[in-house]
């Protein structure tokens, strides 16, 4: 995922409003088609998390949907992808 303003990877973005823009996507009630890996501890996108022991979950339109996607999500290859909530 890349920043639309500076075109850097989200983890390397230095735009002053990047965390606010990501939070608006994660918690926006109209964002039902967007799922993000998020950290409960620092309330940031996983790529921006600097927690020693992060607590990742999947957020969509402001709701924790981790349990709903634990079995996996359909992928373009016709298989299933299980979200990795252990690693950044």
PyMOL Python script that loads the backbone (N, CA, C, O; Angstrom):
from pymol import cmd

cmd.read_pdbstr("""\
ATOM      1  N   UNK A   1       0.849  -1.157   0.000  1.00  0.00           N
ATOM      2  CA  UNK A   1       0.000   0.000   0.000  1.00  0.00           C
ATOM      3  C   UNK A   1       0.903   1.231   0.000  1.00  0.00           C
ATOM      4  O   UNK A   1       1.889   1.290   0.734  1.00  0.00           O
ATOM      5  N   UNK A   2       0.553   2.209  -0.830  1.00  0.00           N
ATOM      6  CA  UNK A   2       1.363   3.413  -0.972  1.00  0.00           C
ATOM      7  C   UNK A   2       0.538   4.648  -0.649  1.00  0.00           C
ATOM      8  O   UNK A   2      -0.678   4.668  -0.840  1.00  0.00           O
ATOM      9  N   UNK A   3       1.213   5.671  -0.159  1.00  0.00           N
ATOM     10  CA  UNK A   3       0.568   6.948   0.132  1.00  0.00           C
ATOM     11  C   UNK A   3       0.205   7.620  -1.189  1.00  0.00           C
ATOM     12  O   UNK A   3       1.033   7.683  -2.098  1.00  0.00           O
ATOM     13  N   UNK A   4      -1.015   8.118  -1.303  1.00  0.00           N
ATOM     14  CA  UNK A   4      -1.442   8.775  -2.533  1.00  0.00           C
ATOM     15  C   UNK A   4      -0.829  10.166  -2.672  1.00  0.00           C
ATOM     16  O   UNK A   4      -0.804  10.709  -3.776  1.00  0.00           O
ATOM     17  N   UNK A   5      -0.339  10.751  -1.595  1.00  0.00           N
ATOM     18  CA  UNK A   5       0.250  12.086  -1.652  1.00  0.00           C
ATOM     19  C   UNK A   5       1.726  12.052  -2.035  1.00  0.00           C
ATOM     20  O   UNK A   5       2.150  12.806  -2.911  1.00  0.00           O
ATOM     21  N   UNK A   6       2.517  11.185  -1.391  1.00  0.00           N
ATOM     22  CA  UNK A   6       3.967  11.172  -1.636  1.00  0.00           C
ATOM     23  C   UNK A   6       4.433   9.953  -2.426  1.00  0.00           C
ATOM     24  O   UNK A   6       5.595   9.886  -2.826  1.00  0.00           O
ATOM     25  N   UNK A   7       3.555   9.001  -2.652  1.00  0.00           N
ATOM     26  CA  UNK A   7       3.840   7.768  -3.395  1.00  0.00           C
ATOM     27  C   UNK A   7       4.909   6.890  -2.740  1.00  0.00           C
ATOM     28  O   UNK A   7       5.567   6.104  -3.422  1.00  0.00           O
ATOM     29  N   UNK A   8       5.080   7.017  -1.439  1.00  0.00           N
ATOM     30  CA  UNK A   8       5.985   6.141  -0.694  1.00  0.00           C
ATOM     31  C   UNK A   8       5.166   5.023  -0.063  1.00  0.00           C
ATOM     32  O   UNK A   8       3.957   5.168   0.119  1.00  0.00           O
ATOM     33  N   UNK A   9       5.818   3.903   0.275  1.00  0.00           N
ATOM     34  CA  UNK A   9       5.099   2.879   1.032  1.00  0.00           C
ATOM     35  C   UNK A   9       4.569   3.488   2.336  1.00  0.00           C
ATOM     36  O   UNK A   9       5.205   4.369   2.915  1.00  0.00           O
ATOM     37  N   UNK A  10       3.419   3.022   2.787  1.00  0.00           N
ATOM     38  CA  UNK A  10       2.805   3.557   4.004  1.00  0.00           C
ATOM     39  C   UNK A  10       3.795   3.550   5.166  1.00  0.00           C
ATOM     40  O   UNK A  10       3.817   4.486   5.965  1.00  0.00           O
ATOM     41  N   UNK A  11       4.604   2.516   5.264  1.00  0.00           N
ATOM     42  CA  UNK A  11       5.571   2.421   6.368  1.00  0.00           C
ATOM     43  C   UNK A  11       6.630   3.519   6.312  1.00  0.00           C
ATOM     44  O   UNK A  11       7.198   3.873   7.345  1.00  0.00           O
ATOM     45  N   UNK A  12       6.905   4.062   5.134  1.00  0.00           N
ATOM     46  CA  UNK A  12       7.942   5.090   4.968  1.00  0.00           C
ATOM     47  C   UNK A  12       7.383   6.490   4.752  1.00  0.00           C
ATOM     48  O   UNK A  12       8.147   7.441   4.595  1.00  0.00           O
ATOM     49  N   UNK A  13       6.083   6.625   4.742  1.00  0.00           N
ATOM     50  CA  UNK A  13       5.456   7.922   4.482  1.00  0.00           C
ATOM     51  C   UNK A  13       5.757   8.903   5.610  1.00  0.00           C
ATOM     52  O   UNK A  13       5.691   8.550   6.787  1.00  0.00           O
ATOM     53  N   UNK A  14       6.087  10.131   5.240  1.00  0.00           N
ATOM     54  CA  UNK A  14       6.344  11.161   6.253  1.00  0.00           C
ATOM     55  C   UNK A  14       5.335  12.300   6.164  1.00  0.00           C
ATOM     56  O   UNK A  14       5.540  13.357   6.759  1.00  0.00           O
ATOM     57  N   UNK A  15       4.255  12.093   5.429  1.00  0.00           N
ATOM     58  CA  UNK A  15       3.206  13.114   5.339  1.00  0.00           C
ATOM     59  C   UNK A  15       2.618  13.333   6.739  1.00  0.00           C
ATOM     60  O   UNK A  15       2.329  12.365   7.442  1.00  0.00           O
ATOM     61  N   UNK A  16       2.441  14.588   7.145  1.00  0.00           N
ATOM     62  CA  UNK A  16       1.966  14.842   8.509  1.00  0.00           C
ATOM     63  C   UNK A  16       0.549  14.345   8.788  1.00  0.00           C
ATOM     64  O   UNK A  16       0.176  14.162   9.947  1.00  0.00           O
ATOM     65  N   UNK A  17      -0.238  14.126   7.745  1.00  0.00           N
ATOM     66  CA  UNK A  17      -1.632  13.706   7.953  1.00  0.00           C
ATOM     67  C   UNK A  17      -1.887  12.235   7.627  1.00  0.00           C
ATOM     68  O   UNK A  17      -3.042  11.812   7.576  1.00  0.00           O
ATOM     69  N   UNK A  18      -0.832  11.449   7.407  1.00  0.00           N
ATOM     70  CA  UNK A  18      -1.033  10.067   6.967  1.00  0.00           C
ATOM     71  C   UNK A  18      -1.830   9.240   7.975  1.00  0.00           C
ATOM     72  O   UNK A  18      -2.717   8.485   7.577  1.00  0.00           O
ATOM     73  N   UNK A  19      -1.538   9.362   9.247  1.00  0.00           N
ATOM     74  CA  UNK A  19      -2.269   8.557  10.232  1.00  0.00           C
ATOM     75  C   UNK A  19      -3.745   8.964  10.298  1.00  0.00           C
ATOM     76  O   UNK A  19      -4.618   8.114  10.472  1.00  0.00           O
ATOM     77  N   UNK A  20      -4.015  10.247  10.161  1.00  0.00           N
ATOM     78  CA  UNK A  20      -5.414  10.708  10.144  1.00  0.00           C
ATOM     79  C   UNK A  20      -6.151  10.193   8.909  1.00  0.00           C
ATOM     80  O   UNK A  20      -7.318   9.811   8.997  1.00  0.00           O
ATOM     81  N   UNK A  21      -5.474  10.181   7.759  1.00  0.00           N
ATOM     82  CA  UNK A  21      -6.116   9.677   6.536  1.00  0.00           C
ATOM     83  C   UNK A  21      -6.388   8.184   6.638  1.00  0.00           C
ATOM     84  O   UNK A  21      -7.455   7.717   6.237  1.00  0.00           O
ATOM     85  N   UNK A  22      -5.430   7.432   7.171  1.00  0.00           N
ATOM     86  CA  UNK A  22      -5.633   5.992   7.336  1.00  0.00           C
ATOM     87  C   UNK A  22      -6.746   5.707   8.341  1.00  0.00           C
ATOM     88  O   UNK A  22      -7.551   4.799   8.138  1.00  0.00           O
ATOM     89  N   UNK A  23      -6.790   6.480   9.419  1.00  0.00           N
ATOM     90  CA  UNK A  23      -7.837   6.300  10.431  1.00  0.00           C
ATOM     91  C   UNK A  23      -9.220   6.588   9.828  1.00  0.00           C
ATOM     92  O   UNK A  23     -10.191   5.905  10.154  1.00  0.00           O
ATOM     93  N   UNK A  24      -9.310   7.590   8.958  1.00  0.00           N
ATOM     94  CA  UNK A  24     -10.582   7.909   8.302  1.00  0.00           C
ATOM     95  C   UNK A  24     -11.048   6.750   7.421  1.00  0.00           C
ATOM     96  O   UNK A  24     -12.246   6.490   7.316  1.00  0.00           O
ATOM     97  N   UNK A  25     -10.106   6.061   6.794  1.00  0.00           N
ATOM     98  CA  UNK A  25     -10.449   4.895   5.980  1.00  0.00           C
ATOM     99  C   UNK A  25     -10.881   3.737   6.877  1.00  0.00           C
ATOM    100  O   UNK A  25     -11.899   3.094   6.621  1.00  0.00           O
ATOM    101  N   UNK A  26     -10.111   3.476   7.920  1.00  0.00           N
ATOM    102  CA  UNK A  26     -10.401   2.345   8.808  1.00  0.00           C
ATOM    103  C   UNK A  26     -11.734   2.495   9.534  1.00  0.00           C
ATOM    104  O   UNK A  26     -12.467   1.521   9.702  1.00  0.00           O
ATOM    105  N   UNK A  27     -12.043   3.708   9.961  1.00  0.00           N
ATOM    106  CA  UNK A  27     -13.239   3.929  10.771  1.00  0.00           C
ATOM    107  C   UNK A  27     -14.394   4.556   9.998  1.00  0.00           C
ATOM    108  O   UNK A  27     -15.471   4.756  10.560  1.00  0.00           O
ATOM    109  N   UNK A  28     -14.190   4.869   8.723  1.00  0.00           N
ATOM    110  CA  UNK A  28     -15.247   5.486   7.921  1.00  0.00           C
ATOM    111  C   UNK A  28     -16.422   4.541   7.708  1.00  0.00           C
ATOM    112  O   UNK A  28     -16.244   3.459   7.149  1.00  0.00           O
ATOM    113  N   UNK A  29     -17.622   4.929   8.143  1.00  0.00           N
ATOM    114  CA  UNK A  29     -18.781   4.035   8.024  1.00  0.00           C
ATOM    115  C   UNK A  29     -19.124   3.674   6.577  1.00  0.00           C
ATOM    116  O   UNK A  29     -19.788   2.666   6.337  1.00  0.00           O
ATOM    117  N   UNK A  30     -18.686   4.473   5.626  1.00  0.00           N
ATOM    118  CA  UNK A  30     -18.983   4.200   4.219  1.00  0.00           C
ATOM    119  C   UNK A  30     -17.927   3.303   3.564  1.00  0.00           C
ATOM    120  O   UNK A  30     -18.055   2.969   2.386  1.00  0.00           O
ATOM    121  N   UNK A  31     -16.905   2.915   4.293  1.00  0.00           N
ATOM    122  CA  UNK A  31     -15.792   2.143   3.737  1.00  0.00           C
ATOM    123  C   UNK A  31     -15.995   0.636   3.880  1.00  0.00           C
ATOM    124  O   UNK A  31     -15.107  -0.063   4.370  1.00  0.00           O
ATOM    125  N   UNK A  32     -17.137   0.136   3.462  1.00  0.00           N
ATOM    126  CA  UNK A  32     -17.461  -1.287   3.613  1.00  0.00           C
ATOM    127  C   UNK A  32     -16.647  -2.211   2.709  1.00  0.00           C
ATOM    128  O   UNK A  32     -16.617  -3.420   2.936  1.00  0.00           O
ATOM    129  N   UNK A  33     -15.993  -1.667   1.700  1.00  0.00           N
ATOM    130  CA  UNK A  33     -15.212  -2.493   0.777  1.00  0.00           C
ATOM    131  C   UNK A  33     -13.717  -2.512   1.110  1.00  0.00           C
ATOM    132  O   UNK A  33     -12.925  -3.119   0.389  1.00  0.00           O
ATOM    133  N   UNK A  34     -13.337  -1.846   2.204  1.00  0.00           N
ATOM    134  CA  UNK A  34     -11.926  -1.740   2.552  1.00  0.00           C
ATOM    135  C   UNK A  34     -11.678  -2.396   3.903  1.00  0.00           C
ATOM    136  O   UNK A  34     -12.319  -2.055   4.898  1.00  0.00           O
ATOM    137  N   UNK A  35     -10.741  -3.341   3.928  1.00  0.00           N
ATOM    138  CA  UNK A  35     -10.330  -3.991   5.167  1.00  0.00           C
ATOM    139  C   UNK A  35      -8.869  -3.650   5.406  1.00  0.00           C
ATOM    140  O   UNK A  35      -8.053  -3.716   4.486  1.00  0.00           O
ATOM    141  N   UNK A  36      -8.542  -3.291   6.623  1.00  0.00           N
ATOM    142  CA  UNK A  36      -7.167  -2.957   6.962  1.00  0.00           C
ATOM    143  C   UNK A  36      -6.709  -3.761   8.167  1.00  0.00           C
ATOM    144  O   UNK A  36      -7.494  -4.060   9.066  1.00  0.00           O
ATOM    145  N   UNK A  37      -5.444  -4.102   8.170  1.00  0.00           N
ATOM    146  CA  UNK A  37      -4.824  -4.720   9.341  1.00  0.00           C
ATOM    147  C   UNK A  37      -4.419  -3.566  10.253  1.00  0.00           C
ATOM    148  O   UNK A  37      -3.718  -2.647   9.828  1.00  0.00           O
ATOM    149  N   UNK A  38      -4.858  -3.619  11.492  1.00  0.00           N
ATOM    150  CA  UNK A  38      -4.746  -2.488  12.411  1.00  0.00           C
ATOM    151  C   UNK A  38      -4.201  -2.954  13.742  1.00  0.00           C
ATOM    152  O   UNK A  38      -4.377  -4.120  14.097  1.00  0.00           O
ATOM    153  N   UNK A  39      -3.541  -2.079  14.494  1.00  0.00           N
ATOM    154  CA  UNK A  39      -3.031  -2.427  15.820  1.00  0.00           C
ATOM    155  C   UNK A  39      -3.944  -1.847  16.903  1.00  0.00           C
ATOM    156  O   UNK A  39      -4.212  -0.646  16.921  1.00  0.00           O
ATOM    157  N   UNK A  40      -4.413  -2.702  17.793  1.00  0.00           N
ATOM    158  CA  UNK A  40      -5.268  -2.264  18.910  1.00  0.00           C
ATOM    159  C   UNK A  40      -4.502  -1.376  19.885  1.00  0.00           C
ATOM    160  O   UNK A  40      -5.065  -0.439  20.451  1.00  0.00           O
ATOM    161  N   UNK A  41      -3.239  -1.666  20.078  1.00  0.00           N
ATOM    162  CA  UNK A  41      -2.459  -0.961  21.100  1.00  0.00           C
ATOM    163  C   UNK A  41      -2.186   0.496  20.749  1.00  0.00           C
ATOM    164  O   UNK A  41      -2.378   1.379  21.585  1.00  0.00           O
ATOM    165  N   UNK A  42      -1.744   0.755  19.530  1.00  0.00           N
ATOM    166  CA  UNK A  42      -1.397   2.131  19.150  1.00  0.00           C
ATOM    167  C   UNK A  42      -2.426   2.766  18.216  1.00  0.00           C
ATOM    168  O   UNK A  42      -2.288   3.930  17.841  1.00  0.00           O
ATOM    169  N   UNK A  43      -3.454   2.008  17.838  1.00  0.00           N
ATOM    170  CA  UNK A  43      -4.530   2.487  16.968  1.00  0.00           C
ATOM    171  C   UNK A  43      -3.980   3.056  15.659  1.00  0.00           C
ATOM    172  O   UNK A  43      -4.330   4.163  15.250  1.00  0.00           O
ATOM    173  N   UNK A  44      -3.105   2.269  15.009  1.00  0.00           N
ATOM    174  CA  UNK A  44      -2.555   2.679  13.717  1.00  0.00           C
ATOM    175  C   UNK A  44      -2.548   1.497  12.750  1.00  0.00           C
ATOM    176  O   UNK A  44      -2.681   0.341  13.151  1.00  0.00           O
ATOM    177  N   UNK A  45      -2.390   1.816  11.471  1.00  0.00           N
ATOM    178  CA  UNK A  45      -2.220   0.823  10.418  1.00  0.00           C
ATOM    179  C   UNK A  45      -1.012  -0.034  10.772  1.00  0.00           C
ATOM    180  O   UNK A  45      -0.029   0.479  11.306  1.00  0.00           O
ATOM    181  N   UNK A  46      -1.068  -1.312  10.487  1.00  0.00           N
ATOM    182  CA  UNK A  46       0.007  -2.224  10.906  1.00  0.00           C
ATOM    183  C   UNK A  46       1.382  -1.802  10.396  1.00  0.00           C
ATOM    184  O   UNK A  46       2.381  -1.999  11.088  1.00  0.00           O
ATOM    185  N   UNK A  47       1.449  -1.226   9.201  1.00  0.00           N
ATOM    186  CA  UNK A  47       2.737  -0.833   8.633  1.00  0.00           C
ATOM    187  C   UNK A  47       3.341   0.362   9.368  1.00  0.00           C
ATOM    188  O   UNK A  47       4.535   0.631   9.233  1.00  0.00           O
ATOM    189  N   UNK A  48       2.543   1.067  10.130  1.00  0.00           N
ATOM    190  CA  UNK A  48       3.016   2.241  10.875  1.00  0.00           C
ATOM    191  C   UNK A  48       3.186   1.940  12.356  1.00  0.00           C
ATOM    192  O   UNK A  48       3.667   2.786  13.111  1.00  0.00           O
ATOM    193  N   UNK A  49       2.797   0.750  12.775  1.00  0.00           N
ATOM    194  CA  UNK A  49       2.872   0.339  14.172  1.00  0.00           C
ATOM    195  C   UNK A  49       4.333   0.132  14.587  1.00  0.00           C
ATOM    196  O   UNK A  49       5.114  -0.475  13.854  1.00  0.00           O
ATOM    197  N   UNK A  50       4.685   0.636  15.751  1.00  0.00           N
ATOM    198  CA  UNK A  50       6.037   0.456  16.291  1.00  0.00           C
ATOM    199  C   UNK A  50       5.984  -0.213  17.664  1.00  0.00           C
ATOM    200  O   UNK A  50       6.948  -0.148  18.427  1.00  0.00           O
ATOM    201  N   UNK A  51       4.862  -0.852  17.976  1.00  0.00           N
ATOM    202  CA  UNK A  51       4.696  -1.528  19.265  1.00  0.00           C
ATOM    203  C   UNK A  51       5.651  -2.719  19.362  1.00  0.00           C
ATOM    204  O   UNK A  51       5.895  -3.414  18.375  1.00  0.00           O
ATOM    205  N   UNK A  52       6.180  -2.941  20.545  1.00  0.00           N
ATOM    206  CA  UNK A  52       7.052  -4.099  20.771  1.00  0.00           C
ATOM    207  C   UNK A  52       6.295  -5.410  20.621  1.00  0.00           C
ATOM    208  O   UNK A  52       6.814  -6.374  20.059  1.00  0.00           O
ATOM    209  N   UNK A  53       5.084  -5.440  21.119  1.00  0.00           N
ATOM    210  CA  UNK A  53       4.214  -6.601  21.005  1.00  0.00           C
ATOM    211  C   UNK A  53       2.868  -6.112  20.471  1.00  0.00           C
ATOM    212  O   UNK A  53       1.950  -5.859  21.251  1.00  0.00           O
ATOM    213  N   UNK A  54       2.740  -5.979  19.157  1.00  0.00           N
ATOM    214  CA  UNK A  54       1.493  -5.458  18.593  1.00  0.00           C
ATOM    215  C   UNK A  54       0.322  -6.419  18.772  1.00  0.00           C
ATOM    216  O   UNK A  54       0.506  -7.625  18.936  1.00  0.00           O
ATOM    217  N   UNK A  55      -0.860  -5.869  18.737  1.00  0.00           N
ATOM    218  CA  UNK A  55      -2.092  -6.660  18.816  1.00  0.00           C
ATOM    219  C   UNK A  55      -2.908  -6.335  17.567  1.00  0.00           C
ATOM    220  O   UNK A  55      -3.768  -5.454  17.586  1.00  0.00           O
ATOM    221  N   UNK A  56      -2.630  -7.055  16.486  1.00  0.00           N
ATOM    222  CA  UNK A  56      -3.271  -6.765  15.213  1.00  0.00           C
ATOM    223  C   UNK A  56      -4.674  -7.353  15.121  1.00  0.00           C
ATOM    224  O   UNK A  56      -4.971  -8.390  15.714  1.00  0.00           O
ATOM    225  N   UNK A  57      -5.520  -6.676  14.372  1.00  0.00           N
ATOM    226  CA  UNK A  57      -6.858  -7.157  14.055  1.00  0.00           C
ATOM    227  C   UNK A  57      -7.244  -6.602  12.691  1.00  0.00           C
ATOM    228  O   UNK A  57      -6.536  -5.762  12.135  1.00  0.00           O
ATOM    229  N   UNK A  58      -8.358  -7.066  12.158  1.00  0.00           N
ATOM    230  CA  UNK A  58      -8.849  -6.591  10.865  1.00  0.00           C
ATOM    231  C   UNK A  58     -10.030  -5.664  11.123  1.00  0.00           C
ATOM    232  O   UNK A  58     -10.984  -6.027  11.811  1.00  0.00           O
ATOM    233  N   UNK A  59      -9.948  -4.457  10.558  1.00  0.00           N
ATOM    234  CA  UNK A  59     -11.004  -3.466  10.741  1.00  0.00           C
ATOM    235  C   UNK A  59     -11.620  -3.120   9.387  1.00  0.00           C
ATOM    236  O   UNK A  59     -10.922  -3.022   8.378  1.00  0.00           O
ATOM    237  N   UNK A  60     -12.921  -2.940   9.386  1.00  0.00           N
ATOM    238  CA  UNK A  60     -13.651  -2.570   8.177  1.00  0.00           C
ATOM    239  C   UNK A  60     -14.814  -1.680   8.605  1.00  0.00           C
ATOM    240  O   UNK A  60     -15.657  -2.095   9.400  1.00  0.00           O
ATOM    241  N   UNK A  61     -14.860  -0.472   8.084  1.00  0.00           N
ATOM    242  CA  UNK A  61     -15.937   0.483   8.399  1.00  0.00           C
ATOM    243  C   UNK A  61     -16.098   0.665   9.905  1.00  0.00           C
ATOM    244  O   UNK A  61     -17.218   0.781  10.405  1.00  0.00           O
ATOM    245  N   UNK A  62     -14.984   0.689  10.624  1.00  0.00           N
ATOM    246  CA  UNK A  62     -15.009   0.921  12.057  1.00  0.00           C
ATOM    247  C   UNK A  62     -15.323  -0.290  12.907  1.00  0.00           C
ATOM    248  O   UNK A  62     -15.426  -0.172  14.128  1.00  0.00           O
ATOM    249  N   UNK A  63     -15.478  -1.455  12.290  1.00  0.00           N
ATOM    250  CA  UNK A  63     -15.830  -2.663  13.036  1.00  0.00           C
ATOM    251  C   UNK A  63     -14.701  -3.689  12.975  1.00  0.00           C
ATOM    252  O   UNK A  63     -14.055  -3.863  11.941  1.00  0.00           O
ATOM    253  N   UNK A  64     -14.481  -4.351  14.079  1.00  0.00           N
ATOM    254  CA  UNK A  64     -13.511  -5.444  14.155  1.00  0.00           C
ATOM    255  C   UNK A  64     -14.158  -6.659  13.486  1.00  0.00           C
ATOM    256  O   UNK A  64     -15.141  -7.202  13.990  1.00  0.00           O
ATOM    257  N   UNK A  65     -13.604  -7.078  12.358  1.00  0.00           N
ATOM    258  CA  UNK A  65     -14.165  -8.221  11.627  1.00  0.00           C
ATOM    259  C   UNK A  65     -13.217  -9.420  11.650  1.00  0.00           C
ATOM    260  O   UNK A  65     -13.337 -10.328  10.827  1.00  0.00           O
ATOM    261  N   UNK A  66     -12.283  -9.420  12.588  1.00  0.00           N
ATOM    262  CA  UNK A  66     -11.282 -10.477  12.671  1.00  0.00           C
ATOM    263  C   UNK A  66     -11.909 -11.864  12.704  1.00  0.00           C
ATOM    264  O   UNK A  66     -11.478 -12.754  11.970  1.00  0.00           O
ATOM    265  N   UNK A  67     -12.919 -12.061  13.542  1.00  0.00           N
ATOM    266  CA  UNK A  67     -13.553 -13.379  13.649  1.00  0.00           C
ATOM    267  C   UNK A  67     -14.227 -13.790  12.343  1.00  0.00           C
ATOM    268  O   UNK A  67     -14.260 -14.974  12.007  1.00  0.00           O
ATOM    269  N   UNK A  68     -14.758 -12.829  11.613  1.00  0.00           N
ATOM    270  CA  UNK A  68     -15.457 -13.127  10.352  1.00  0.00           C
ATOM    271  C   UNK A  68     -14.500 -13.564   9.251  1.00  0.00           C
ATOM    272  O   UNK A  68     -14.892 -14.312   8.355  1.00  0.00           O
ATOM    273  N   UNK A  69     -13.247 -13.108   9.305  1.00  0.00           N
ATOM    274  CA  UNK A  69     -12.291 -13.443   8.241  1.00  0.00           C
ATOM    275  C   UNK A  69     -11.243 -14.462   8.701  1.00  0.00           C
ATOM    276  O   UNK A  69     -10.320 -14.778   7.951  1.00  0.00           O
ATOM    277  N   UNK A  70     -11.380 -14.977   9.921  1.00  0.00           N
ATOM    278  CA  UNK A  70     -10.390 -15.931  10.461  1.00  0.00           C
ATOM    279  C   UNK A  70     -10.275 -17.187   9.611  1.00  0.00           C
ATOM    280  O   UNK A  70      -9.204 -17.792   9.553  1.00  0.00           O
ATOM    281  N   UNK A  71     -11.351 -17.589   8.955  1.00  0.00           N
ATOM    282  CA  UNK A  71     -11.329 -18.781   8.091  1.00  0.00           C
ATOM    283  C   UNK A  71     -10.663 -18.491   6.750  1.00  0.00           C
ATOM    284  O   UNK A  71     -10.320 -19.416   6.013  1.00  0.00           O
ATOM    285  N   UNK A  72     -10.480 -17.216   6.432  1.00  0.00           N
ATOM    286  CA  UNK A  72      -9.824 -16.826   5.194  1.00  0.00           C
ATOM    287  C   UNK A  72     -10.682 -15.940   4.325  1.00  0.00           C
ATOM    288  O   UNK A  72     -11.884 -15.790   4.544  1.00  0.00           O
ATOM    289  N   UNK A  73     -10.041 -15.358   3.340  1.00  0.00           N
ATOM    290  CA  UNK A  73     -10.706 -14.479   2.372  1.00  0.00           C
ATOM    291  C   UNK A  73     -10.421 -15.019   0.983  1.00  0.00           C
ATOM    292  O   UNK A  73      -9.317 -15.498   0.723  1.00  0.00           O
ATOM    293  N   UNK A  74     -11.400 -14.952   0.082  1.00  0.00           N
ATOM    294  CA  UNK A  74     -11.136 -15.431  -1.277  1.00  0.00           C
ATOM    295  C   UNK A  74     -10.054 -14.580  -1.937  1.00  0.00           C
ATOM    296  O   UNK A  74     -10.021 -13.362  -1.757  1.00  0.00           O
ATOM    297  N   UNK A  75      -9.175 -15.215  -2.696  1.00  0.00           N
ATOM    298  CA  UNK A  75      -8.133 -14.469  -3.396  1.00  0.00           C
ATOM    299  C   UNK A  75      -8.312 -14.595  -4.907  1.00  0.00           C
ATOM    300  O   UNK A  75      -9.162 -15.351  -5.377  1.00  0.00           O
ATOM    301  N   UNK A  76      -7.516 -13.859  -5.652  1.00  0.00           N
ATOM    302  CA  UNK A  76      -7.639 -13.806  -7.111  1.00  0.00           C
ATOM    303  C   UNK A  76      -7.318 -15.140  -7.777  1.00  0.00           C
ATOM    304  O   UNK A  76      -7.754 -15.386  -8.902  1.00  0.00           O
ATOM    305  N   UNK A  77      -6.569 -16.001  -7.105  1.00  0.00           N
ATOM    306  CA  UNK A  77      -6.198 -17.293  -7.673  1.00  0.00           C
ATOM    307  C   UNK A  77      -7.281 -18.353  -7.461  1.00  0.00           C
ATOM    308  O   UNK A  77      -7.124 -19.503  -7.871  1.00  0.00           O
ATOM    309  N   UNK A  78      -8.381 -17.953  -6.816  1.00  0.00           N
ATOM    310  CA  UNK A  78      -9.465 -18.892  -6.577  1.00  0.00           C
ATOM    311  C   UNK A  78      -9.322 -19.667  -5.274  1.00  0.00           C
ATOM    312  O   UNK A  78     -10.130 -20.548  -4.978  1.00  0.00           O
ATOM    313  N   UNK A  79      -8.311 -19.343  -4.509  1.00  0.00           N
ATOM    314  CA  UNK A  79      -8.107 -20.010  -3.220  1.00  0.00           C
ATOM    315  C   UNK A  79      -8.514 -19.114  -2.066  1.00  0.00           C
ATOM    316  O   UNK A  79      -9.326 -18.201  -2.219  1.00  0.00           O
ATOM    317  N   UNK A  80      -7.939 -19.389  -0.923  1.00  0.00           N
ATOM    318  CA  UNK A  80      -8.254 -18.634   0.284  1.00  0.00           C
ATOM    319  C   UNK A  80      -6.966 -18.117   0.920  1.00  0.00           C
ATOM    320  O   UNK A  80      -5.960 -18.825   0.963  1.00  0.00           O
ATOM    321  N   UNK A  81      -7.004 -16.885   1.410  1.00  0.00           N
ATOM    322  CA  UNK A  81      -5.886 -16.289   2.104  1.00  0.00           C
ATOM    323  C   UNK A  81      -6.303 -16.022   3.544  1.00  0.00           C
ATOM    324  O   UNK A  81      -7.301 -15.348   3.800  1.00  0.00           O
ATOM    325  N   UNK A  82      -5.531 -16.555   4.474  1.00  0.00           N
ATOM    326  CA  UNK A  82      -5.809 -16.345   5.894  1.00  0.00           C
ATOM    327  C   UNK A  82      -4.963 -15.170   6.366  1.00  0.00           C
ATOM    328  O   UNK A  82      -3.740 -15.202   6.229  1.00  0.00           O
ATOM    329  N   UNK A  83      -5.592 -14.130   6.920  1.00  0.00           N
ATOM    330  CA  UNK A  83      -4.824 -12.955   7.365  1.00  0.00           C
ATOM    331  C   UNK A  83      -3.803 -13.329   8.441  1.00  0.00           C
ATOM    332  O   UNK A  83      -4.129 -14.044   9.390  1.00  0.00           O
ATOM    333  N   UNK A  84      -2.574 -12.846   8.291  1.00  0.00           N
ATOM    334  CA  UNK A  84      -1.515 -13.082   9.263  1.00  0.00           C
ATOM    335  C   UNK A  84      -1.561 -11.951  10.282  1.00  0.00           C
ATOM    336  O   UNK A  84      -1.175 -10.824   9.971  1.00  0.00           O
ATOM    337  N   UNK A  85      -2.017 -12.230  11.462  1.00  0.00           N
ATOM    338  CA  UNK A  85      -2.138 -11.198  12.493  1.00  0.00           C
ATOM    339  C   UNK A  85      -0.999 -11.244  13.492  1.00  0.00           C
ATOM    340  O   UNK A  85      -1.042 -10.569  14.521  1.00  0.00           O
ATOM    341  N   UNK A  86       0.015 -12.033  13.194  1.00  0.00           N
ATOM    342  CA  UNK A  86       1.180 -12.145  14.084  1.00  0.00           C
ATOM    343  C   UNK A  86       2.322 -11.228  13.683  1.00  0.00           C
ATOM    344  O   UNK A  86       3.018 -10.688  14.543  1.00  0.00           O
ATOM    345  N   UNK A  87       2.522 -11.046  12.381  1.00  0.00           N
ATOM    346  CA  UNK A  87       3.663 -10.286  11.889  1.00  0.00           C
ATOM    347  C   UNK A  87       3.230  -8.965  11.265  1.00  0.00           C
ATOM    348  O   UNK A  87       2.101  -8.818  10.796  1.00  0.00           O
ATOM    349  N   UNK A  88       4.147  -8.016  11.271  1.00  0.00           N
ATOM    350  CA  UNK A  88       3.900  -6.718  10.629  1.00  0.00           C
ATOM    351  C   UNK A  88       4.147  -6.814   9.143  1.00  0.00           C
ATOM    352  O   UNK A  88       3.992  -5.825   8.426  1.00  0.00           O
TER     353      UNK A  88
END
""", "prot")
cmd.dss("prot")
cmd.show_as("cartoon", "prot")
cmd.util.cbc("prot")
cmd.orient("prot")
